[in-house]
Amino acid sequence: MSNAGAKQWAESRGVSRRAFLRQSVGFSTGAAAVAATSGLSGGGAVAATGGRIDPGYFASQFYDEAENTGVREVVETGSPFRFWGPRTPQKVKAFEDEFAKYMGTTYALGVTSGTAALDCAVAGLGIGPGDEVIVPAYTWWSDYTCVVHAGALPVFADIDRSLCLDPADFERRITPRTRAVIAVHLLGGPCDMDEILRIARARKIAVIEDAAQAVGATYRGKKLGSLGDVGIYSFQLNKMISSGEGGALVTRDPVIYERAVRFHDMGVFRGLFSDRTGQSRVPMFAGENFRMSEFTGAVLLAQLAKLDRMKAELKRAFLAVLDGVKDLPNIRFRRQPDPEGDLGYALYMEMNDRAGRDRCIAGLRERGVPAGTLSGSVLLPTEPSVVNKQTRHPDWPSFTSPEGRAIRYGRETCRQTLDIFDRFVQVRMGPKYSDADVARIIKAIREVFPQAYKA
Ligand SMILES: Cc1ncc(COP(=O)(O)O)c(C=O)c1O
């Protein structure tokens, strides 16, 4: 990884470049280092280490006998493959049925990752060369790669103070070629879905909801992922529920579902799926293998049953901290399009400039509070491989069309996003925070914020 690249990765995760490189020791490539820091940032052990409050990895803090039992059953039946084996496999099927019910949608599909789920969503909508897809300028790589993998053109729109897609900028970036928008519910909070859906419906643009970082969060009482045309989730370690790796897609549309199922399984549409949709409506086409294993399904079934408890514990910590600091003069938080539906992944405080942000982060860290810049995503339009439109083949259709050749990425195309990134302080919450942890965080913010804001 280049110095500049390392610096930006480090910065976007709120660590010094030296600390970042230290963390990455043992990984021989930039890609491995990227993998090591992907997703929402996590801590490790829950206990305060060296006086530092550590939110830990949410999902695995809730592992217990339920996950053990599920995995043991897969071992004992000798049936780790979801479609057949010595005994009838049922974990992934049961997870899909439960997940669709939990999300208030019709169909769910388990896959190997959130990235695979996005590829299936794009295939599900039939997006391809000549199409444009609008993607937030600050999100995870997969929202960009799924568009490029399809040969379509990624068009970035800014985020706003919600830290999610700015509906006004989304509208500005629409062209006659826009086929879809990816509404990414970033950092546990919902996008402004009323506005995004209103604009998209009026212009006949499909809405893909990426709820990878907001599994179980809601918008006006509806589960994220169930509001648009197709929704996706990730179950990688840093997410709300986790099987280490894993992902899911949901939709109410049988055609999108069939196309996604076919794409995830070499083009095949097995009986289990046609039983769900009643019939096949789409001819076979070339797909991938993104099938979920029964081990993954077993862990996710156990985790899903705990999701509401995990959410409640995380939100308890968030609301207690919010309550303890909300009266501070000048304090401004992330705009929440629906505060009820937000998971409370972290408290976000808006400063006037980057220097104020850095003063605030430094002061909080001195007091052992897990503070940093926004984390877990990438300022995509500024990444060298994006700016240079690098693809796996020089004639890749995304960038050989007149629009693909003409489009420019880079810092000047996402000024609002860069400004927001530079001004927000993130204070991580943990579902297992004690009352003492919460009190320490409140005390630290009350001491640090007024100084950092004014200085
Ligand atoms: C917003 C967003 N979308 C998609 C993904 C991809 O999920 P996965 O890591 O399971 O491939 C992530 C992962 O961090 C993410 O944060």
The ligand as an SDF file (V2000), in Angstrom:
LIG
                    3D

 16 16  0  0  0  0  0  0  0  0999 V2000
  -21.9060   -0.7710    3.9110 C   0  0  0  0  0  0  0  0  0  0  0  0
  -21.3450   -2.1200    3.6100 C   0  0  0  0  0  0  0  0  0  0  0  0
  -21.7920   -2.7980    2.5460 N   0  0  0  0  0  0  0  0  0  0  0  0
  -21.3310   -4.0160    2.2240 C   0  0  0  0  0  0  0  0  0  0  0  0
  -20.3710   -4.6300    2.9890 C   0  0  0  0  0  0  0  0  0  0  0  0
  -19.8300   -5.9420    2.5550 C   0  0  0  0  0  0  0  0  0  0  0  0
  -20.0300   -6.9500    3.4820 O   0  0  0  0  0  0  0  0  0  0  0  0
  -19.0110   -8.1890    3.5770 P   0  0  0  0  0  0  0  0  0  0  0  0
  -17.8120   -7.7310    4.3280 O   0  0  0  0  0  0  0  0  0  0  0  0
  -19.8140   -9.2140    4.3370 O   0  0  0  0  0  0  0  0  0  0  0  0
  -18.7160   -8.6160    2.2120 O   0  0  0  0  0  0  0  0  0  0  0  0
  -19.8660   -3.9730    4.1140 C   0  0  0  0  0  0  0  0  0  0  0  0
  -18.8200   -4.5860    4.9450 C   0  0  0  0  0  0  0  0  0  0  0  0
  -18.2060   -3.9760    5.7640 O   0  0  0  0  0  0  0  0  0  0  0  0
  -20.3580   -2.6840    4.4390 C   0  0  0  0  0  0  0  0  0  0  0  0
  -19.8970   -2.0090    5.4780 O   0  0  0  0  0  0  0  0  0  0  0  0
  1  2  1  0
  2  3  1  0
  2 15  2  0
  3  4  2  0
  4  5  1  0
  5  6  1  0
  5 12  2  0
  6  7  1  0
  7  8  1  0
  8  9  2  0
  8 10  1  0
  8 11  1  0
 12 13  1  0
 12 15  1  0
 13 14  2  0
 15 16  1  0
M  END
$$$$
